[in-house]
Amino acid sequence: MDVKLTLKLNKDIIDQAKVYAARHNRSLSRIIEAYLHLLVSEDRTDGQLEEPITPYVKSLSQGIQLPPDFDERKEVRKHQTKKHD
């Protein structure tokens, strides 16, 4: 059951979090809910997660920084050419 929660947070953090949420196609509410779930899960297990998060999955949650001149289409074409050679 979802319940409404009102939070008072720094405006700059909220603005940055909204941009992050939009880039990852998620709602800010769901991101916060997932983070709170992680916190209470750690607390219940004395710092150990009920299901450990692998380093790979953890890296996905942190995102990556691509260079500003990164050409996704070019990289896809390069991969496809290499794959079919």
N, C-alpha and C positions, 0 to 999 in steps of 0.2 A: 504494500500500500504506500503510495507516494504521499508525502506531507510537505507543505510549503515551509521553507525556512528563510528567514531574513538575516543577512550577514552585513556587517559594516566592515569594509575593506578599503585599502588604499586604491584610489581611482586609477593610478598608473598601472598597478598590478591587474586590476579588473580589465582595463583596456588591452593589456598585453595578453591576458588569458583569453579574451574574446577572439583576438586575432589567431592565437594558437588553436583554439577550438574550431574556428572556421577553416583554417588550413588543414585540419585533420578530420573535417566533416563530422564533428561531434558537438553535442551541446555542452555548454559550460557546466550545466547541472550534472550531466552524466560523468564528466571528468572529475568534478568535485566528489560526487558519490563514490566513484571508483577509488579515489585517493583515501577517502574516509574509511571505506571498506578495508583497504590495505592496512590502514593504521589500527583499526580495531582487531583485525586478524592477527597482526603482529603482537598486539597487546595480550590477546587471549593465549598466545602460545609462547609467552616470554621471549619475544624477539624473533622467534622462528615462524616463518609463514607456514600455514597449513599445507600449501602446495608450493614448493620452492619455485622461484622464478629463475629460469636459466639466463645466463649472461646474454644470449642472443635475443631473447624476448625482452629483457631489460633494455638492451640497446635500441630496440624498435620503439619502445615507449619514450625514449629520449630524443628520437628523431635524428636526422643527419643534416649537416649544412652542406649544400651544394654550392659550387662556385657560381658567381653571378652570371657568367657567360656559358653555363652548362646548357648544352643543346640535347634535350631528351630524344627528339626524333632522330638526330644523327647517331646517338648511342644505340637506339633500338635497331636502326638500319645496320650499323656495324655488327651488332650481336647476331642479327638474322643472317647476314652475309657469312659470318664466321661459322654459324650453326649449320648452314646448308652447303658449305664447301667441303 
